[in-house]
Amino acid sequence: MGRGDSEYFPADSPWHLRDGVPIGDATLDAASSSAASGCAGAVPVATVAPLPTARDCLVRIRGLSFSHGSRKIFDRVDLDLPRGAVTAVMGPSGTGKTTLLRLISGQLRPDAGTIEVDGEPVQSLGRAALYNLRRRMGMLFQSGALLTDLNVFDNVAYPLREHTDLNPALVRKLVLLKLEAVGLRGARDLMPSELSGGMARRVALARAIALDPMMILYDEPFTGQDPISMGVLVTLIRQLNDASHLTSIVVSHDVRETASIADFIYVIAGGRVMAQGTPVAITAERSAWVRQFMDGLPNGPVHFHYPAPALAADLLTRGLG
């Protein structure tokens, strides 16, 4: 990454907030997370390794069903996302990974089933309660979603100004510390149009941690990144999770990068969980479907062609479309 860990996370930096209030110096632990995967009471749908009894879940999903029109996205899915860990949700494009994040954050309501975040039933919360819960979540959007008319500093300061009553001097210090954490304090005066794709994604990450959330949702964080930028993001996600004692949910189809930092992996497709386990367990799984996805094989259960009538019959059919 070109910087030591101490430069990203200075040991004397008071950059943590809880509910918008500074809590003083943070002891940034460089040790990697030893969070066990899975949660007590888990009911696995499909598994390659048993879920160990471990610390409590931050997110607990039971019987989740959701459809877009006639298309079933999730069909009675159970998921347990342990507190303090990096949990990866992987699968081919179009399998509902981003939809899952929207369901967890209450942007969508399930057709059936329950979603609990820190004990709160998301699907049943009223507007005010849901708003308060979302303040405790950070979101790294797939596109970065920076506000194009604001510079880097003001993009990161935006949630602090909107959701806290902190004085401008303290906001400035917190913003600079967040930007330092992602290596971009020197870029604070740049506009989004002046940033590379990797820099824009890191600014978005600094904004996502501005209110010191309990959990960060990452929507395809590695898409469109060059190898160096991807390596920086991979390291930052792991370091931020461990140093700030976060819970991270990473949805991605970038297998190698995601598996390298995940404590636990769910592989989803066709509305259900195809496999779940630690990265080691998923690597050892011999299911043809899992191996095709994890190894990027062109031939297997997932077909290249979208379902269609026989080509010969289609060619002989009269019509313009």
GUPA-9597 format. One record per residue (C-alpha): residue number from 1; residue in one letter; chain; x, y, z negated. Coordinates in pm, 1 decimal. Example, Ala and Ser with C-alpha at 12.3 -4.5 7.8 and 13.67 -1.06 7.14 Angstrom:
<sites>
+-----+----+----+----------+----------+----------+
!   i ! aa ! ch !       xx !       yy !       zz !
+-----+----+----+----------+----------+----------+
!   1 !  A !  A !   1230.0 !   -450.0 !   -780.0 !
!   2 !  S !  A !   1367.0 !   -106.0 !   -714.0 !
+-----+----+----+----------+----------+----------+
</sites>
This chain:
<sites>
+-----+----+----+----------+----------+----------+
!   i ! aa ! ch !       xx !       yy !       zz !
+-----+----+----+----------+----------+----------+
!   1 !  M !  A !      0.0 !      0.0 !      0.0 !
!   2 !  G !  A !    299.1 !    228.4 !    -29.3 !
!   3 !  R !  A !    212.0 !    330.9 !   -387.8 !
!   4 !  G !  A !    253.3 !    164.2 !   -719.5 !
!   5 !  D !  A !    -49.4 !     77.3 !   -931.0 !
!   6 !  S !  A !     48.5 !    343.8 !  -1182.0 !
!   7 !  E !  A !      9.5 !    612.6 !   -917.9 !
!   8 !  Y !  A !   -347.5 !    505.9 !   -839.2 !
!   9 !  F !  A !   -445.2 !    452.6 !  -1201.6 !
!  10 !  P !  A !   -235.4 !    674.1 !  -1432.7 !
!  11 !  A !  A !   -253.8 !    535.5 !  -1784.5 !
!  12 !  D !  A !   -328.9 !    876.0 !  -1934.1 !
!  13 !  S !  A !   -612.7 !    970.4 !  -1699.9 !
!  14 !  P !  A !   -947.1 !   1041.7 !  -1875.2 !
!  15 !  W !  A !  -1150.9 !    977.6 !  -1559.3 !
!  16 !  H !  A !  -1429.0 !    757.9 !  -1693.0 !
!  17 !  L !  A !  -1787.5 !    871.5 !  -1740.4 !
!  18 !  R !  A !  -2075.2 !    692.5 !  -1904.9 !
!  19 !  D !  A !  -2417.0 !    829.7 !  -1810.3 !
!  20 !  G !  A !  -2250.4 !   1149.5 !  -1695.0 !
!  21 !  V !  A !  -2053.5 !   1207.0 !  -2016.8 !
!  22 !  P !  A !  -1672.2 !   1177.3 !  -2030.1 !
!  23 !  I !  A !  -1557.3 !    907.1 !  -2272.5 !
!  24 !  G !  A !  -1190.4 !   1001.2 !  -2295.1 !
!  25 !  D !  A !   -874.6 !    822.2 !  -2193.0 !
!  26 !  A !  A !   -917.2 !    496.1 !  -2007.7 !
!  27 !  T !  A !   -686.8 !    206.4 !  -2075.6 !
!  28 !  L !  A !   -639.3 !     72.2 !  -1725.5 !
!  29 !  D !  A !   -563.9 !   -293.8 !  -1753.7 !
!  30 !  A !  A !   -348.1 !   -419.9 !  -1468.7 !
!  31 !  A !  A !   -419.2 !   -783.4 !  -1544.1 !
!  32 !  S !  A !   -643.2 !   -950.2 !  -1287.6 !
!  33 !  S !  A !   -996.0 !  -1036.7 !  -1393.5 !
!  34 !  S !  A !  -1043.3 !  -1375.5 !  -1550.3 !
!  35 !  A !  A !  -1421.7 !  -1349.6 !  -1531.3 !
!  36 !  A !  A !  -1574.7 !  -1690.9 !  -1496.3 !
!  37 !  S !  A !  -1809.0 !  -1739.8 !  -1203.5 !
!  38 !  G !  A !  -2175.4 !  -1805.5 !  -1255.4 !
!  39 !  C !  A !  -2405.6 !  -1746.2 !  -1549.7 !
!  40 !  A !  A !  -2573.3 !  -1951.4 !  -1813.5 !
!  41 !  G !  A !  -2908.7 !  -2084.2 !  -1701.1 !
!  42 !  A !  A !  -2823.9 !  -2074.6 !  -1330.1 !
!  43 !  V !  A !  -3039.8 !  -2281.9 !  -1099.3 !
!  44 !  P !  A !  -2829.3 !  -2342.2 !   -787.5 !
!  45 !  V !  A !  -2995.9 !  -2378.2 !   -447.9 !
!  46 !  A !  A !  -2696.5 !  -2532.4 !   -275.5 !
!  47 !  T !  A !  -2351.4 !  -2569.5 !   -419.9 !
!  48 !  V !  A !  -2006.2 !  -2707.8 !   -352.3 !
!  49 !  A !  A !  -1898.4 !  -2664.1 !   -712.7 !
!  50 !  P !  A !  -2103.8 !  -2656.7 !  -1032.9 !
!  51 !  L !  A !  -2164.4 !  -2315.1 !  -1182.7 !
!  52 !  P !  A !  -1969.5 !  -2306.0 !  -1509.7 !
!  53 !  T !  A !  -2131.4 !  -2179.3 !  -1824.5 !
!  54 !  A !  A !  -1990.9 !  -1828.8 !  -1860.5 !
!  55 !  R !  A !  -2054.0 !  -1470.9 !  -1960.9 !
!  56 !  D !  A !  -2394.5 !  -1321.1 !  -1898.0 !
!  57 !  C !  A !  -2518.6 !  -1213.6 !  -1557.3 !
!  58 !  L !  A !  -2545.5 !   -853.1 !  -1457.6 !
!  59 !  V !  A !  -2770.9 !   -945.5 !  -1165.1 !
!  60 !  R !  A !  -3003.4 !  -1244.9 !  -1184.4 !
!  61 !  I !  A !  -3222.9 !  -1336.6 !   -887.9 !
!  62 !  R !  A !  -3485.9 !  -1610.2 !   -895.4 !
!  63 !  G !  A !  -3713.4 !  -1735.2 !   -618.4 !
!  64 !  L !  A !  -3639.7 !  -1440.0 !   -390.0 !
!  65 !  S !  A !  -3844.2 !  -1436.2 !    -72.2 !
!  66 !  F !  A !  -3843.6 !  -1151.3 !    178.6 !
!  67 !  S !  A !  -3947.8 !  -1116.1 !    540.4 !
!  68 !  H !  A !  -3922.6 !   -858.3 !    817.0 !
!  69 !  G !  A !  -4250.5 !   -909.2 !    999.5 !
!  70 !  S !  A !  -4265.9 !  -1276.4 !   1095.4 !
!  71 !  R !  A !  -3892.1 !  -1328.8 !   1040.1 !
!  72 !  K !  A !  -3803.7 !  -1489.6 !    708.1 !
!  73 !  I !  A !  -3486.7 !  -1329.1 !    566.7 !
!  74 !  F !  A !  -3480.2 !  -1501.9 !    226.3 !
!  75 !  D !  A !  -3672.4 !  -1812.9 !    129.9 !
!  76 !  R !  A !  -3687.2 !  -1876.4 !   -246.5 !
!  77 !  V !  A !  -3322.9 !  -1786.2 !   -305.6 !
!  78 !  D !  A !  -3156.9 !  -1799.9 !   -649.9 !
!  79 !  L !  A !  -2838.1 !  -1599.2 !   -716.1 !
!  80 !  D !  A !  -2639.1 !  -1519.5 !  -1030.4 !
!  81 !  L !  A !  -2385.8 !  -1236.8 !  -1018.7 !
!  82 !  P !  A !  -2165.0 !  -1241.0 !  -1330.5 !
!  83 !  R !  A !  -2074.3 !   -927.7 !  -1519.1 !
!  84 !  G !  A !  -1717.6 !   -804.8 !  -1469.4 !
!  85 !  A !  A !  -1642.8 !  -1017.7 !  -1163.4 !
!  86 !  V !  A !  -1608.0 !   -962.9 !   -789.1 !
!  87 !  T !  A !  -1882.0 !  -1165.9 !   -622.9 !
!  88 !  A !  A !  -1876.5 !  -1200.9 !   -245.4 !
!  89 !  V !  A !  -2187.9 !  -1263.8 !    -38.1 !
!  90 !  M !  A !  -2080.9 !  -1380.5 !    304.8 !
!  91 !  G !  A !  -2252.0 !  -1504.6 !    616.7 !
!  92 !  P !  A !  -2291.2 !  -1433.4 !    988.1 !
!  93 !  S !  A !  -2426.7 !  -1100.3 !   1108.9 !
!  94 !  G !  A !  -2802.5 !  -1066.6 !   1072.0 !
!  95 !  T !  A !  -2839.8 !  -1305.6 !    778.1 !
!  96 !  G !  A !  -2968.3 !  -1042.6 !    534.4 !
!  97 !  K !  A !  -2654.3 !   -940.0 !    346.2 !
!  98 !  T !  A !  -2729.4 !   -566.1 !    361.3 !
!  99 !  T !  A !  -3096.4 !   -641.7 !    292.9 !
! 100 !  L !  A !  -2986.9 !   -814.0 !    -28.4 !
! 101 !  L !  A !  -2812.1 !   -495.9 !   -146.3 !
! 102 !  R !  A !  -3126.4 !   -294.4 !    -70.8 !
! 103 !  L !  A !  -3333.8 !   -539.1 !   -272.7 !
! 104 !  I !  A !  -3091.9 !   -525.2 !   -567.5 !
! 105 !  S !  A !  -3097.3 !   -144.7 !   -564.9 !
! 106 !  G !  A !  -3476.2 !   -128.2 !   -533.0 !
! 107 !  Q !  A !  -3485.0 !     26.5 !   -186.8 !
! 108 !  L !  A !  -3691.7 !   -273.6 !    -77.0 !
! 109 !  R !  A !  -3940.4 !   -481.7 !   -273.1 !
! 110 !  P !  A !  -3937.7 !   -862.5 !   -246.4 !
! 111 !  D !  A !  -4237.7 !  -1054.0 !   -116.7 !
! 112 !  A !  A !  -4194.7 !  -1295.8 !   -406.3 !
! 113 !  G !  A !  -3950.4 !  -1369.7 !   -685.2 !
! 114 !  T !  A !  -3767.0 !  -1159.0 !   -940.1 !
! 115 !  I !  A !  -3452.7 !   -943.3 !   -940.4 !
! 116 !  E !  A !  -3305.0 !   -841.6 !  -1274.9 !
! 117 !  V !  A !  -3019.5 !   -592.0 !  -1304.1 !
! 118 !  D !  A !  -2877.1 !   -563.0 !  -1654.7 !
! 119 !  G !  A !  -3201.5 !   -712.4 !  -1783.2 !
! 120 !  E !  A !  -3424.3 !   -466.5 !  -1593.4 !
! 121 !  P !  A !  -3684.9 !   -614.0 !  -1352.8 !
! 122 !  V !  A !  -3604.6 !   -403.3 !  -1045.5 !
! 123 !  Q !  A !  -3918.0 !   -494.4 !   -852.0 !
! 124 !  S !  A !  -4141.9 !   -377.3 !  -1139.2 !
! 125 !  L !  A !  -3973.6 !    -48.5 !  -1231.1 !
! 126 !  G !  A !  -4147.9 !    283.0 !  -1184.7 !
! 127 !  R !  A !  -3986.5 !    570.5 !  -1000.8 !
! 128 !  A !  A !  -3819.4 !    731.8 !  -1303.3 !
! 129 !  A !  A !  -3683.2 !    404.9 !  -1444.3 !
! 130 !  L !  A !  -3555.7 !    295.6 !  -1103.2 !
! 131 !  Y !  A !  -3389.5 !    633.8 !  -1056.3 !
! 132 !  N !  A !  -3209.9 !    597.4 !  -1389.9 !
! 133 !  L !  A !  -3095.9 !    244.3 !  -1302.9 !
! 134 !  R !  A !  -2959.0 !    357.7 !   -966.7 !
! 135 !  R !  A !  -2746.7 !    620.3 !  -1141.6 !
! 136 !  R !  A !  -2557.8 !    328.6 !  -1293.8 !
! 137 !  M !  A !  -2484.7 !    179.0 !   -952.4 !
! 138 !  G !  A !  -2226.9 !    292.2 !   -699.8 !
! 139 !  M !  A !  -2273.5 !    222.8 !   -330.0 !
! 140 !  L !  A !  -2013.6 !    207.9 !    -56.0 !
! 141 !  F !  A !  -2212.9 !    232.0 !    265.3 !
! 142 !  Q !  A !  -2104.1 !     48.8 !    576.7 !
! 143 !  S !  A !  -2050.9 !    377.0 !    762.9 !
! 144 !  G !  A !  -1907.5 !    562.9 !    462.7 !
! 145 !  A !  A !  -2201.5 !    807.9 !    487.9 !
! 146 !  L !  A !  -1999.6 !   1116.7 !    398.0 !
! 147 !  L !  A !  -2180.5 !   1449.5 !    415.2 !
! 148 !  T !  A !  -2029.8 !   1599.8 !    729.3 !
! 149 !  D !  A !  -2072.8 !   1965.4 !    627.6 !
! 150 !  L !  A !  -1883.0 !   1919.6 !    299.6 !
! 151 !  N !  A !  -1509.9 !   1872.7 !    257.1 !
! 152 !  V !  A !  -1358.4 !   1576.0 !     75.0 !
! 153 !  F !  A !  -1359.7 !   1747.0 !   -264.9 !
! 154 !  D !  A !  -1725.6 !   1849.8 !   -240.8 !
! 155 !  N !  A !  -1832.6 !   1504.5 !   -117.6 !
! 156 !  V !  A !  -1686.4 !   1344.1 !   -429.1 !
! 157 !  A !  A !  -1815.1 !   1623.3 !   -654.7 !
! 158 !  Y !  A !  -2169.2 !   1595.5 !   -517.3 !
! 159 !  P !  A !  -2302.2 !   1323.6 !   -754.5 !
! 160 !  L !  A !  -2138.0 !   1492.9 !  -1054.0 !
! 161 !  R !  A !  -2305.4 !   1822.4 !   -970.7 !
! 162 !  E !  A !  -2640.7 !   1660.4 !   -900.8 !
! 163 !  H !  A !  -2659.8 !   1427.2 !  -1200.4 !
! 164 !  T !  A !  -2463.3 !   1594.6 !  -1480.3 !
! 165 !  D !  A !  -2437.8 !   1931.3 !  -1651.0 !
! 166 !  L !  A !  -2059.6 !   1927.3 !  -1668.5 !
! 167 !  N !  A !  -1884.2 !   2260.6 !  -1632.8 !
! 168 !  P !  A !  -1699.4 !   2328.6 !  -1303.3 !
! 169 !  A !  A !  -1354.4 !   2294.2 !  -1462.1 !
! 170 !  L !  A !  -1428.9 !   1943.2 !  -1584.6 !
! 171 !  V !  A !  -1591.6 !   1847.9 !  -1252.9 !
! 172 !  R !  A !  -1273.2 !   1957.8 !  -1077.3 !
! 173 !  K !  A !  -1053.9 !   1742.8 !  -1302.0 !
! 174 !  L !  A !  -1276.2 !   1438.8 !  -1259.7 !
! 175 !  V !  A !  -1288.4 !   1476.0 !   -880.5 !
! 176 !  L !  A !   -910.0 !   1503.9 !   -859.7 !
! 177 !  L !  A !   -870.6 !   1194.1 !  -1076.8 !
! 178 !  K !  A !  -1114.9 !    996.1 !   -861.2 !
! 179 !  L !  A !   -930.4 !   1103.5 !   -546.5 !
! 180 !  E !  A !   -600.1 !   1011.8 !   -709.2 !
! 181 !  A !  A !   -739.3 !    666.9 !   -779.0 !
! 182 !  V !  A !   -789.3 !    609.8 !   -404.6 !
! 183 !  G !  A !   -468.5 !    788.2 !   -302.7 !
! 184 !  L !  A !   -630.5 !   1093.4 !   -142.6 !
! 185 !  R !  A !   -591.3 !   1378.8 !   -390.4 !
! 186 !  G !  A !   -383.2 !   1562.5 !   -130.5 !
! 187 !  A !  A !   -666.0 !   1537.8 !    124.3 !
! 188 !  R !  A !   -925.1 !   1718.1 !    -87.7 !
! 189 !  D !  A !   -959.9 !   2016.6 !    147.6 !
! 190 !  L !  A !  -1004.5 !   1811.4 !    466.0 !
! 191 !  M !  A !  -1340.3 !   1779.0 !    641.9 !
! 192 !  P !  A !  -1481.8 !   1433.3 !    722.5 !
! 193 !  S !  A !  -1410.4 !   1493.0 !   1092.8 !
! 194 !  E !  A !  -1039.2 !   1523.3 !   1008.2 !
! 195 !  L !  A !  -1020.3 !   1184.3 !    835.5 !
! 196 !  S !  A !   -924.7 !    850.6 !    981.8 !
! 197 !  G !  A !  -1169.6 !    564.6 !    940.5 !
! 198 !  G !  A !   -972.4 !    420.2 !    651.1 !
! 199 !  M !  A !   -944.4 !    755.7 !    475.5 !
! 200 !  A !  A !  -1317.4 !    819.5 !    512.9 !
! 201 !  R !  A !  -1394.5 !    481.4 !    355.8 !
! 202 !  R !  A !  -1164.8 !    561.7 !     61.2 !
! 203 !  V !  A !  -1330.9 !    901.4 !      8.8 !
! 204 !  A !  A !  -1665.2 !    722.2 !      5.6 !
! 205 !  L !  A !  -1524.2 !    484.8 !   -256.2 !
! 206 !  A !  A !  -1410.2 !    779.0 !   -470.9 !
! 207 !  R !  A !  -1764.5 !    917.5 !   -448.7 !
! 208 !  A !  A !  -1909.4 !    576.0 !   -540.6 !
! 209 !  I !  A !  -1710.7 !    571.7 !   -867.3 !
! 210 !  A !  A !  -1772.7 !    938.7 !   -949.5 !
! 211 !  L !  A !  -2032.6 !    862.5 !  -1219.8 !
! 212 !  D !  A !  -1835.6 !    561.4 !  -1345.6 !
! 213 !  P !  A !  -2106.9 !    306.4 !  -1263.2 !
! 214 !  M !  A !  -2145.3 !    -37.0 !  -1416.6 !
! 215 !  M !  A !  -2160.6 !   -193.1 !  -1070.1 !
! 216 !  I !  A !  -2053.7 !   -111.2 !   -714.7 !
! 217 !  L !  A !  -2226.9 !   -251.3 !   -408.5 !
! 218 !  Y !  A !  -1999.0 !   -277.9 !   -104.9 !
! 219 !  D !  A !  -2170.8 !   -303.4 !    233.6 !
! 220 !  E !  A !  -1922.4 !   -444.4 !    488.1 !
! 221 !  P !  A !  -1631.2 !   -239.3 !    347.0 !
! 222 !  F !  A !  -1374.3 !   -375.3 !    594.5 !
! 223 !  T !  A !  -1566.3 !   -324.5 !    919.8 !
! 224 !  G !  A !  -1374.9 !   -124.5 !   1179.4 !
! 225 !  Q !  A !  -1057.4 !    -93.5 !    971.2 !
! 226 !  D !  A !   -704.4 !   -140.8 !   1102.1 !
! 227 !  P !  A !   -488.4 !   -397.3 !    915.7 !
! 228 !  I !  A !   -318.5 !   -138.3 !    693.6 !
! 229 !  S !  A !   -643.6 !     36.5 !    597.6 !
! 230 !  M !  A !   -804.3 !   -301.4 !    536.0 !
! 231 !  G !  A !   -518.8 !   -403.7 !    307.6 !
! 232 !  V !  A !   -552.3 !    -78.7 !    112.6 !
! 233 !  L !  A !   -928.2 !   -127.7 !     67.8 !
! 234 !  V !  A !   -888.7 !   -491.3 !    -37.2 !
! 235 !  T !  A !   -638.7 !   -393.6 !   -306.0 !
! 236 !  L !  A !   -844.1 !    -95.2 !   -423.9 !
! 237 !  I !  A !  -1161.4 !   -299.4 !   -467.4 !
! 238 !  R !  A !   -982.5 !   -554.9 !   -683.1 !
! 239 !  Q !  A !   -787.6 !   -296.3 !   -883.8 !
! 240 !  L !  A !  -1089.1 !    -74.2 !   -947.1 !
! 241 !  N !  A !  -1296.4 !   -370.7 !  -1058.9 !
! 242 !  D !  A !  -1035.5 !   -486.0 !  -1309.1 !
! 243 !  A !  A !   -913.8 !   -147.1 !  -1430.5 !
! 244 !  S !  A !  -1260.2 !      0.0 !  -1479.9 !
! 245 !  H !  A !  -1429.1 !   -321.0 !  -1595.7 !
! 246 !  L !  A !  -1683.1 !   -302.0 !  -1315.0 !
! 247 !  T !  A !  -1902.2 !   -560.6 !  -1152.2 !
! 248 !  S !  A !  -1852.0 !   -567.4 !   -775.8 !
! 249 !  I !  A !  -2078.6 !   -719.1 !   -511.4 !
! 250 !  V !  A !  -1910.7 !   -736.1 !   -171.7 !
! 251 !  V !  A !  -2116.4 !   -833.6 !    133.0 !
! 252 !  S !  A !  -1901.9 !   -909.3 !    432.3 !
! 253 !  H !  A !  -1831.6 !  -1144.4 !    720.4 !
! 254 !  D !  A !  -1455.9 !  -1080.1 !    695.3 !
! 255 !  V !  A !  -1367.9 !  -1417.7 !    546.8 !
! 256 !  R !  A !   -997.5 !  -1397.3 !    466.7 !
! 257 !  E !  A !   -999.1 !  -1047.9 !    315.4 !
! 258 !  T !  A !  -1313.0 !  -1103.5 !    108.7 !
! 259 !  A !  A !  -1211.3 !  -1446.1 !    -20.7 !
! 260 !  S !  A !   -871.6 !  -1308.5 !   -129.4 !
! 261 !  I !  A !  -1028.7 !  -1083.8 !   -395.6 !
! 262 !  A !  A !  -1348.8 !  -1269.8 !   -487.1 !
! 263 !  D !  A !  -1400.7 !  -1456.2 !   -812.6 !
! 264 !  F !  A !  -1708.4 !  -1627.6 !   -673.0 !
! 265 !  I !  A !  -1857.6 !  -1665.6 !   -325.2 !
! 266 !  Y !  A !  -2207.6 !  -1721.3 !   -191.1 !
! 267 !  V !  A !  -2242.5 !  -1817.4 !    175.1 !
! 268 !  I !  A !  -2590.7 !  -1745.2 !    307.2 !
! 269 !  A !  A !  -2772.0 !  -1811.6 !    634.3 !
! 270 !  G !  A !  -3118.2 !  -1903.4 !    754.1 !
! 271 !  G !  A !  -3281.7 !  -1753.6 !    447.8 !
! 272 !  R !  A !  -3102.2 !  -1973.8 !    195.6 !
! 273 !  V !  A !  -2774.2 !  -2031.0 !     16.7 !
! 274 !  M !  A !  -2561.1 !  -2267.3 !    222.7 !
! 275 !  A !  A !  -2276.9 !  -2292.6 !    -31.0 !
! 276 !  Q !  A !  -2156.5 !  -2134.1 !   -351.5 !
! 277 !  G !  A !  -1846.9 !  -2165.2 !   -561.8 !
! 278 !  T !  A !  -1501.5 !  -2027.3 !   -625.3 !
! 279 !  P !  A !  -1283.3 !  -1948.7 !   -321.8 !
! 280 !  V !  A !  -1094.9 !  -2274.2 !   -383.6 !
! 281 !  A !  A !  -1419.1 !  -2474.4 !   -390.6 !
! 282 !  I !  A !  -1550.9 !  -2309.6 !    -74.5 !
! 283 !  T !  A !  -1221.2 !  -2379.6 !    102.2 !
! 284 !  A !  A !  -1253.7 !  -2747.5 !     11.8 !
! 285 !  E !  A !  -1615.9 !  -2774.8 !    129.5 !
! 286 !  R !  A !  -1648.3 !  -3003.8 !    433.1 !
! 287 !  S !  A !  -2000.5 !  -2907.4 !    545.6 !
! 288 !  A !  A !  -1998.2 !  -2849.8 !    923.0 !
! 289 !  W !  A !  -2188.2 !  -2522.0 !    886.1 !
! 290 !  V !  A !  -1961.0 !  -2383.5 !    613.4 !
! 291 !  R !  A !  -1648.0 !  -2487.9 !    799.2 !
! 292 !  Q !  A !  -1768.8 !  -2326.4 !   1122.6 !
! 293 !  F !  A !  -1822.9 !  -1995.0 !    946.1 !
! 294 !  M !  A !  -1518.0 !  -1996.4 !    719.2 !
! 295 !  D !  A !  -1282.0 !  -2110.5 !    998.2 !
! 296 !  G !  A !  -1439.7 !  -1905.5 !   1279.1 !
! 297 !  L !  A !  -1505.6 !  -2208.6 !   1499.7 !
! 298 !  P !  A !  -1689.0 !  -2146.8 !   1831.0 !
! 299 !  N !  A !  -1866.7 !  -2482.9 !   1826.2 !
! 300 !  G !  A !  -2083.9 !  -2613.3 !   1545.8 !
! 301 !  P !  A !  -2431.9 !  -2589.4 !   1395.7 !
! 302 !  V !  A !  -2452.8 !  -2215.8 !   1473.2 !
! 303 !  H !  A !  -2510.5 !  -2187.3 !   1846.7 !
! 304 !  F !  A !  -2370.2 !  -1919.1 !   2076.1 !
! 305 !  H !  A !  -2694.6 !  -1879.1 !   2274.7 !
! 306 !  Y !  A !  -3003.4 !  -1714.0 !   2131.7 !
! 307 !  P !  A !  -3305.1 !  -1951.8 !   2166.0 !
! 308 !  A !  A !  -3450.8 !  -1927.2 !   2518.1 !
! 309 !  P !  A !  -3632.9 !  -2136.2 !   2778.9 !
! 310 !  A !  A !  -3428.9 !  -2359.3 !   3006.9 !
! 311 !  L !  A !  -3223.5 !  -2145.5 !   3248.0 !
! 312 !  A !  A !  -3353.7 !  -2319.4 !   3563.0 !
! 313 !  A !  A !  -3715.1 !  -2260.3 !   3460.0 !
! 314 !  D !  A !  -3641.1 !  -1901.1 !   3367.4 !
! 315 !  L !  A !  -3480.5 !  -1830.2 !   3705.5 !
! 316 !  L !  A !  -3779.4 !  -1973.9 !   3893.3 !
! 317 !  T !  A !  -4029.8 !  -1765.6 !   3698.3 !
! 318 !  R !  A !  -4171.4 !  -1474.5 !   3895.1 !
! 319 !  G !  A !  -4147.5 !  -1130.1 !   3738.6 !
! 320 !  L !  A !  -3917.4 !   -834.8 !   3687.9 !
! 321 !  G !  A !  -3826.4 !   -881.8 !   3321.0 !
+-----+----+----+----------+----------+----------+
</sites>
